[in-house]
Amino acid sequence: MQATYIKVGREIDYTPSSAVSAGDVVVQVNLVGIATEDIAASALGSLAVSGIFDVDQKAEIIVAGDAVYWDADGNSVSGTAGAGAATATATGNTFMGFSQALTAAADSYVRVALRTGGPIQDSAAAVTATVGGGTTGLIPAGTSFVVATSDTATKQISLPAASVGDEIEILVAGAACELISAVAGHKANNVTIGATNELALAQNSLYRCKYVATNTWIITGLTSLGAVESALVPNAR
């Protein structure tokens, strides 16, 4: 046996040398985590490495879908000077996730969908919902992270052809929209999705779509507060 499963991995164990307060951003080489509760010095705690957080930002405009980085000694709009701040500037900073909404330079924070692994350009895509989910609404095959925007909740984005084990995260950064599939026969949570059955995606929520078997997607959702959405059932709209 070459590996042993430990856990899903949305949080990691962390034992700080000095006390950490809830909300502190912690960087370990290239891994950014956020403490969700106080951790005493030398005590075992945990850091979130996935989820949606409001993070102190620099005085700059950050566009929805932009990669967001942590500047460890940056000056935030309303936080402690030199204590660190989120920024859209990559140079010299550590990747932490993607912006969920447009910010102004005067805003105190940017809403970030926290991610690990770096902003791999060929696996991330911006998708604009359209009628029928085609053209701009089609998620490119091989994409692992999508920022979806829409101008109305009745337009669609489409899941692509997939291989078992593929996973796509969808951040709904614009208006709510609907999810269908470009492949006839695809099911989402046991219901066929297509022109007559769509899965409603809520604004500001994050969805995980896992292709677990032929024609079978399992989809779960998190609200902007990180709460798990109730069972997601596609239906005619």
C-alpha positions as a printed Julia matrix, in Angstrom:
237×3 Matrix{Float64}:
   0.0    0.0     0.0
   1.44   3.35   -1.05
  -1.12   5.73    0.48
  -3.74   5.81    3.24
  -6.89   7.95    3.06
  -7.04  10.48    5.91
  -9.95  12.87    5.29
 -11.64  15.05    2.64
  -9.12  17.84    3.13
 -11.15  21.03    3.54
  -9.22  21.62    6.75
  -5.69  20.68    7.72
  -4.15  20.1    11.15
  -1.98  22.95   12.39
   0.04  23.47   15.56
   1.29  27.08   15.81
   4.45  28.11   17.65
   2.6   31.23   18.85
  -1.11  31.79   19.44
  -3.36  32.24   16.38
  -6.69  34.07   16.47
  -9.83  33.12   14.55
  -9.69  34.82   11.17
  -5.9   34.9    10.95
  -4.42  34.02    7.56
  -1.58  31.51    7.87
   0.91  30.84    5.06
   3.01  27.67    5.04
   5.38  27.98    2.06
   2.8   27.93   -0.81
  -0.23  26.82    1.21
  -2.65  29.45    2.57
  -5.07  28.54    5.34
  -7.44  30.51    7.56
  -8.03  29.81   11.24
 -11.74  29.44   11.98
 -11.19  29.49   15.75
  -8.5   30.55   18.21
  -5.51  28.18   18.51
  -3.22  28.41   21.53
   0.55  28.25   21.11
   1.78  24.64   20.73
  -1.83  23.34   20.68
  -3.23  21.26   17.84
  -5.86  23.13   15.82
  -6.92  23.35   12.2
  -6.86  25.71    9.25
  -9.5   25.93    6.52
  -8.01  25.47    3.05
 -11.39  25.51    1.29
 -14.52  27.64    1.65
 -15.61  31.25    1.1
 -14.15  34.02    3.25
 -14.21  37.82    3.43
 -10.54  38.76    3.51
  -8.96  42.16    4.27
  -7.85  43.66    0.97
  -5.46  46.28   -0.32
  -6.84  49.54   -1.7
  -7.38  48.24   -5.22
 -10.07  47.01   -7.59
 -10.38  43.22   -7.76
 -12.61  41.79  -10.48
 -14.93  38.8    -9.95
 -13.06  35.66  -11.01
  -9.6   37.19  -10.55
  -6.96  35.1    -8.81
  -6.37  36.52   -5.33
  -3.03  36.44   -3.51
  -1.94  37.06    0.08
   0.64  39.79    0.68
   1.95  38.84    4.12
   3.09  42.36    5.02
   0.61  44.31    2.91
  -1.49  47.22    4.1
  -5.23  46.59    4.07
  -7.92  49.24    3.73
  -9.16  48.99    7.31
  -6.95  46.45    9.06
  -3.61  46.78   10.84
  -0.9   48.33    8.68
   1.67  45.78    7.56
  -0.32  42.84    8.94
  -1.17  41.43    5.52
  -3.8   41.93    2.85
  -5.37  40.24   -0.15
  -4.35  41.52   -3.58
  -4.69  40.7    -7.26
  -0.92  41.08   -7.69
   0.85  37.75   -8.03
   4.49  38.86   -7.86
   5.99  38.24   -4.44
   2.7   37.0    -2.97
   1.03  33.63   -2.29
  -1.99  32.38   -4.22
  -5.05  31.91   -1.98
  -8.13  31.62   -4.22
 -10.49  33.47   -6.54
 -12.51  36.64   -6.05
 -16.25  36.06   -5.85
 -17.35  39.62   -6.56
 -16.07  42.93   -7.9
 -14.53  45.17   -5.24
 -13.79  48.89   -5.17
 -10.51  50.34   -3.95
 -12.31  51.67   -0.86
 -13.77  48.28    0.12
 -12.47  46.76    3.33
 -12.53  43.17    2.12
 -12.72  40.91   -0.91
 -14.85  37.76   -0.87
 -12.55  34.86   -1.73
 -13.29  31.26   -2.67
 -10.28  29.71   -0.94
  -8.38  27.15   -3.0
  -5.15  25.21   -2.86
  -2.84  24.27   -5.69
  -2.47  27.6    -7.51
  -4.38  29.21  -10.36
  -3.72  26.64  -13.09
  -4.74  28.6   -16.14
  -5.7   25.69  -18.39
  -8.09  24.28  -15.74
  -9.91  27.49  -14.8
 -12.51  29.22  -16.96
 -14.94  32.12  -16.92
 -18.33  31.03  -18.29
 -21.28  33.27  -19.16
 -24.72  31.67  -18.98
 -26.78  31.8   -22.14
 -30.1   30.49  -23.45
 -29.68  26.73  -23.82
 -26.24  26.7   -22.21
 -24.38  26.54  -25.54
 -21.62  28.82  -26.9
 -20.44  30.96  -23.96
 -22.35  28.8   -21.46
 -20.49  25.57  -22.22
 -17.87  24.62  -19.62
 -14.72  23.55  -21.51
 -13.79  19.88  -21.08
 -10.96  19.46  -18.58
 -11.9   22.55  -16.59
 -11.69  22.15  -12.81
 -12.81  25.6   -11.66
 -15.47  27.83  -13.21
 -16.56  31.37  -12.42
 -20.12  31.58  -13.79
 -21.84  34.88  -14.53
 -25.34  35.55  -15.82
 -27.74  38.44  -16.34
 -30.81  36.41  -15.43
 -31.59  33.35  -13.34
 -33.21  31.58  -16.3
 -30.08  31.28  -18.46
 -27.94  28.15  -18.39
 -24.4   26.87  -18.23
 -23.62  23.34  -19.43
 -21.52  20.55  -18.0
 -19.12  19.01  -20.56
 -18.35  15.43  -21.51
 -16.38  13.93  -18.63
 -14.4   10.93  -17.41
 -15.16   9.12  -14.16
 -13.34  10.95  -11.36
 -13.51  14.39  -12.97
 -14.51  17.2   -10.62
 -15.62  20.74  -11.43
 -16.15  23.56   -8.93
 -18.55  26.3   -10.01
 -18.57  29.71   -8.34
 -21.73  31.68   -9.22
 -20.35  35.21   -9.2
 -23.09  36.99  -11.13
 -26.85  36.51  -10.99
 -28.24  33.07  -10.24
 -28.36  30.73  -13.22
 -29.24  27.14  -14.17
 -27.04  24.11  -14.79
 -27.67  21.59  -17.55
 -25.44  19.23  -19.52
 -24.25  19.24  -23.1
 -24.38  15.43  -23.04
 -27.7   13.64  -23.52
 -28.32  11.17  -20.71
 -26.27  12.94  -18.07
 -27.9   12.85  -14.64
 -27.32  15.21  -11.74
 -28.21  13.77   -8.35
 -30.17  10.99  -10.06
 -32.23  13.26  -12.34
 -31.56  13.71  -16.07
 -30.51  17.28  -16.8
 -31.05  19.05  -20.09
 -33.44  21.36  -21.9
 -36.42  20.38  -19.72
 -34.71  19.72  -16.38
 -32.31  22.3   -14.98
 -30.52  22.59  -11.65
 -30.91  26.05  -10.12
 -27.61  27.58   -8.96
 -27.83  30.37   -6.39
 -25.93  33.62   -6.62
 -22.73  33.75   -4.51
 -22.72  29.99   -3.89
 -20.01  27.43   -4.66
 -20.89  24.06   -6.21
 -18.88  20.85   -6.5
 -19.76  18.57   -9.41
 -18.21  15.08   -9.27
 -18.54  12.64  -12.2
 -18.77   9.35  -10.32
 -19.99   6.9   -12.99
 -21.14   6.85  -16.61
 -23.74   9.62  -17.1
 -23.74  10.3   -13.34
 -22.86  13.57  -11.61
 -23.23  14.17   -7.87
 -23.53  17.87   -7.08
 -23.34  19.62   -3.72
 -23.44  23.31   -2.84
 -22.12  25.74   -0.24
 -23.69  29.13    0.46
 -21.55  32.27    0.69
 -21.46  31.66    4.46
 -20.07  28.17    3.95
 -23.32  26.38    4.92
 -24.22  23.22    3.01
 -27.23  23.7     0.74
 -30.13  21.25    1.03
 -30.42  18.38   -1.49
 -30.14  19.74   -5.03
 -32.84  18.4    -7.37
 -33.08  19.43  -11.04
 -36.59  20.13  -12.29
 -38.48  21.82  -15.09
 -38.53  25.62  -14.82
